[in-house]
Amino acid sequence: MSDADAARRKQDFENGLNGSDAQVASFEGHEKTFVDRLQHFLHANPTMVPIIVLLLSVAAFGVIAGGNFFSAFNLSLIMQQVSIIGILAAAQSLVILTAGIDLSVGASMVLVSVIMGNLAVNMGVPTPLAIGIGFICGTLAGMLNGFFVTRVKLPPFIVTLGTWNIFFALNLWLSGAQSIRSQDIDATAPLLKFFGESVRIGGAQFTFGSILMVLIFAVLWYVLNRTAWGRHVYAVGDDKEAAELSGIRTDRTLVQVYAAAGLVCAIGAWAAIGRVGSVSPQSFQEANLQSITAVVIGGISLFGGRGSIIGPLVGALIVGVFNSGLRLAGVDVLWQVFAIGWLTIIAVAMDQWIRKVSA
């Protein structure tokens, strides 16, 4: 090869590199579309989706249902109606953040309420002690789920589906399929109905149960965002193997998560007695699915590791707004359920779209 040919090939090679660099620069400089920017924004702020949906829902039903929807009493009534589902959604969120799911939260809550009621009303145990024993039982129920998930290595779906049946059977056995009446609670253990009491603020009426729901979400927000344990929970949900390599004891964290979820369900059991006014083993039959609905609509990813704990609170309020607005508009209950079903599907589809955000 002559010196001239070598020089020409060297020049062609350098020109090719420069062209490639120009193409890369052109690609990197490509301006993102509005949809791309929106996708990135929602990926960085997943709670904004349910907040936007909530604001649009309130505005829409304010027009559809009329002025009664915006009354202080109706808005506070929505808070009351979603208080128990909201508390269960808080418990469910902890598990879903670890890429798991807990189908037993509703049955666990009812079981603890039956235990509290039987101890305090039928067996004469001091009410504070009965409530404390209920808290312990709820925590142990959560730890049982965590044991099977971490030690026996069973899928969370199968484990909690099984414990849902176990807890439901125990409900019927301990209660004899009989409810504890409101009058009996008032006569022997009125403290069980504490969270059913209310306080008036202007035209609004807030039960202690709805205030409790907000406090639970506030505490969990602090724990998940301001403590090392909270960072471990997100890390386990995002990538368990990577979390293990970084030194996190993932199995212990998972057991703690299920135990914490069980404790939150037990607190919800106390609030549920106040909400219903009695103890029934047949109550809150759809609580499991409703809690998952609130979590999904609230923007917490079913794949784990992403989402804010405040989202499920907003998700529960969205469900309450839909139910209240459609009811005031005269829509049949059947179509209320229909609307919530579509809302859930859209929320999951939205989550998958946000997860596909390009770097």
N, C-alpha and C positions, 0 to 999 in steps of 0.2 A: 504494500500500500504506500502511495506517495505521501509526501508531507502535506501536499495540498488537499488530498482526499481525507487525511486524518484531521486536518484543521476544519474541513467542511463538516465532517461527522460530529466533531466536538461542538461546533456552532449549532448544528441541528439539535443535538442533545440538550444544550443549554436553552435553546428556544422552546423546546418541548417542556422543560421544567418551568420556564417562565409562564408558558401558556397554562400549564396545570395550576400554578399558583394563582394565576388570574381567575381561573375557573373556580377555585376554592374560595378566593376572596369574593367573587361574584355570588357564589352560593351562600357564604356566610353573611353577605350584605343584603341578602334577599329580605325584603320587608314582610313581616308577618301580617296576615289578614286579621280582620276583627275577630273572626271565629277562633283563630290561633291564639290571639291575646286573651280572649275570654276563657279558652280552655286552660291556658297557663294560670290565669287568675284564679279560677275555680279549683285548680289542682293545688295551688298554694293556700287557698282559703275555702276548704270544703264546706264550712258552716254557712257560707254565704248563700248556697243553693236553698237550703230550707228556710233561711231568713227571708229571701226574696219570695219564695212560694208563700210563706206565711203572710207577708205584707200584701201580696196580690190577692190572696184568698180573703183576707179581712176586707180589703177594698171592694172586691167583687160581691161578696155576700152582704156587705153593707148596702150595696145598690139593689141586689136581688131581693133580700129579705126585708128591706125597709129599715126605718130608724130604730126599731126595737133591738136590732142586732148590736148597735153601738151603745146601748144602755150599759151603765156601769154594772148593774146587777147581772145582765146576761154575760158580759165579759168575765166577771168573777165566777159565774156559774160554770163557764167553760173550764176554768182553773180547777174547780171542785170536781167536775166530772172526769177529768183526766189525771187526777192526783195519784190514784193507785196504779194506773197503767204507766204513768210517768216514773214512779218509783221502781216498778218492775223493769222499765226500759233502762233505768240507770244500772240496775244489776246486770241486765242482759248486755249492756254496752261493754262492761268490763270483760266479759267472756268473748264477745265478738272482736274486740280489739286484739285479742290473742289468736285470731283466726279460728276460733271455736264457735260453739252455739250451745245454748242451754234451753232445752224444751221443757224443763221441769220447774221453771221459776214460779209459774202460777200455782202448780200443785204444791210446791214447797211452801209458798206463802199461806195457802189455805190450811195445810197441815199444821203449821205453826199457830195459826189462829185457833184451830181446834184444840191444840195442846194448851194454849193460854186460857181458853174458855173453860175447858174441863178442869184444869187445875184451880182456877180462881173461883168459878161458879159452882161446879159439882163436887169438888174435893175440899173446898175451904182453904186453899193455900193463899197466903197474903198476895194481893194483886201484884205488887212490885216484884216479888219473888217469882210469881208465875210468868211475868213478862220477861224477867231475866233468864229463866229456864227456856222460854220460847226462843230468845236470842241465841242461846247456846245450841239448841236443836237445829235452828236454821243454819248456823255456821257449820255444824257437823254434817248437815245434809249437803252443803256445798263442798265440804272437804271429801265426802264420799264420791261425788262426781269427779273431783280433782284426782283422787286416788286411782280410779279406774282409767282416767285419761292418761296419767303420767306413769303409773306403775304397771298396769295391765296392758297399756298401749292400745286402748280401744278408741275408735273415733268418737269425738264429743257428741255427734248426732245420735249414735247408737246408745251411748251411755246415758244421756239425758232423756232419750225416749224411753229407755227402760226404767229409770228412776221416776219419770213422770207417772208411769203405771204403778210403781211401788208406793209412791207418796199418795196417790189417789186412793189406792186400796187401804192404806193406813188411815186416811181421812175417814173413810166409811166405817172402818173397824173401831177406831177410837170414839167416834161420835155415835155409833149405832145407826148411822144414816139419819140422825135427828139433829135439828137445829137447836141452838141455845137462844131462847127468846130475849128480846130487848128488855122486857120487864124483869126477867131474872138477872140480867146483867146490872140493871139499875139498882136492884135490891141488894146485890152482894158484891159487885165489882165494878162500880161506875167508872173507875180509872181506865178500864178497857176502852171506853168510848170517848176518851179525852180528845182524840184527833178529829172527832165529829163535831166538836164545839166550834163556834165561829165568832169572828169579830167583824164589826161593821166599820168601814172607812168610807165616809160619804154615802153614796148610794150603792157601793159595792159591799159584798159580804164574802169574806174569806174564811174558810175553815182552817183549823190548825193543820189539817192534813195537807192542804195545798201549800201552806207555808213550809211544812216539813219537806215536801217534794223539792221546793226551790233550794232549801238548805242542803239537802243531800247532794244535789247537783253541784252546788257551790263547793262543798267539801271535796267531792270527787274531782272537780276541776283543779283545785289546789293540789291535791295529791298526785294527779296524773301529770301536771305541768310544772310543779315546783319541787318534786322529790325524785331521788334516784330510783325509787321503786316504780314510779310512774314511767320513767324513761325505759326501765327494764320491760315493763308491760308492752310498750310500743315496739321495742326491739324484738321481743319474742314474736309478736304478731307479724312484724315485717319480714323477718327471716330467722327462724329458730336456730338453724345450724350456725349462722353467722353470729347470733347472740351467744351461743355456747362457746364459740371460738374466742369471743371477746371476754370471756370469763364470767358471764352471767349464768347463774344456776337456774336454768330454764324450768326444770320440773318443779323446783320449790316455788318459783314465781307463779307457775300455773296453779298449783295447789292453793297458794295464797289468793289468787284471783277468784277461784271458785268459792273459797271460804268467804271472801269479802262479798261476793255476789249473794251467797246464802244469808249472810248477816243483813244485807240490804233488804232481801226478801222478808226476813223476819221483822224488820222495822216496818215494812209494808204491811205485814199481817196485823200489827197493832193498829196502824192507820186504817186498814180495811174494816176492822171491827167498828171503828168510829164512823166510817163512811156508810156502811150498810146498817149499822145499829144492832146487828145480831151476829151470831156465828153459825155459818152454814157450810157443810162439807160440799155442797153442790154449787157454791158461788164461784164467780170468775172462771167459768169454764173456757172462755176464749182468751184468757189473759196472756197465755204464751204467745199466740200468734199476734195479738195486739201489741205486745211489747216489742216483738221483732219488727213489726210494721213501723212503729215509732222510731226505732233505731235506724232502719233502712232509709226512711224518709228524712231522718235527721242527718244523713250524710256520712255515717260511719260505714266504712267499707266492709262487706261480708268476707273479703279476703284478708282482713286484719291489718293492723299497723298504721291505719290512717283514719283521721276524723277527730273531731272535738267532742268531748263529753256533753257539751252544751247542745250539740245538734239534736240528740234524742229528746231533750226537753222541748225544743222547737218543734220536732216531729210530732210529739204527743199533742202539742197545742194545735198543730195543723189538723190532725185527726179530729180534735175537739171542735175546731172552727168549722170544718166540713160538716160534721154531724149537726152542730147547732144551726149553721146557716141553711142547710138543706131542710132541716126540720121546720124552721121558721118560714121557709119558702113553701111549705106544704108538700115536700117530696116524700114519697113512701120510704120506709126504713130499708126495704129491699134495694132501692137505688142508691141509698147512702152507702151501703156495703159495696155495691157495684163501683161507685166512684172511688172509694178508698182502695179497692183492688187495683184499679187502673193507676192510681197515684203511686202505689207500691211498685208496680211494674216499671213505670216511668222513672222512679227514683233509682232502681237498680240499673236500668239502661243508662241513665245519666252518670252513675258511678263508674260504669265500665268505660264510657266515653271519656270521662275525666282521667281515668287511669292510663289511657293510651296517649297521653300528652307527649309530644316529641320534645327531646332535649333542646 
